Amino acid sequence: MPKRKLDLPVNANHAATDARDARYARYARDARHGEPLKTTAPAVVRAVHILDVIAAASEPIALADLARETGVPKSTLHGLCDTLVKLRLVKRHANGGMTMGSYVMGWANAFLSQTHITEEFRSVWEASSAFAQETVTLSVLDGTDVIYLACHNGNRPLGVTFRIGMRLPAPFTATGKAMLSTLPGDEAADLLADAWPAPLTRASVPTYAALAEEMAQARRDGYSIDNGQMREGMICFGAPVFDASGERAVAGLAVSFVTNDIDLATGQRLGRQIRELADQLSVRLGASVRR
């Protein structure tokens, strides 16, 4: 557990500066280990941060809002955004608001084409009769988030539509809980120590201690449960996917339902089914048969 900082009186300007620097320091982490990122190119880190904020916005984001979210000074931000617009990584609308540009789709397509797990997922899906009408997703862990690589949106309304490239906080999702539960030692605790996400619903797991109990359940039963933590009224069952490299999950599968349709016995059956589907995918990726 990190040491508690001393409480020191600060003026408003120093507080704003400290808050901005703290946001930037939390963002500028080595994605592999969660340690401070050592780089001679801070402008690249800032540019990626800017792109992440724009990607997460539900509508075109203004320069002033982008400056507040990123903590980047407006003068610096203006130049970075101009460059990103010229590179077609960002699109600037008539009202000045910015959204993601079309160029990123080339990277996304290249990533997916180079990630054979999506191809194996499709093969497993086509060969299986499980969850033919349900919403099933495949995601990977990226820091404290999950990123969705493949989605099969079912014909039952859930109030949310999963999309390829969608990013959500790992502690609140079934796949995130499943994958985090396979991390060795205190790695999950270290990963989330200074980066606990804002809740998505009233049911979102509030602390790491509570998440640890859910991860223990996932390890014991072989599947995880998100009961309204990502979306109210929706329950998801997730399971980790492995390859030949070891005990750390390389991905996670989840299936989603309307909460009112699921009782305890049904939930246990669905948990076992998603675990079986994840095991089939794991075997195709070179993992040994898990029991």
Order of alpha helices (4+ residues) and beta strands (2+ residues): alpha-alpha-alpha-alpha-beta-beta-alpha-alpha-beta-beta-beta-alpha-alpha-alpha-beta-beta-beta-alpha
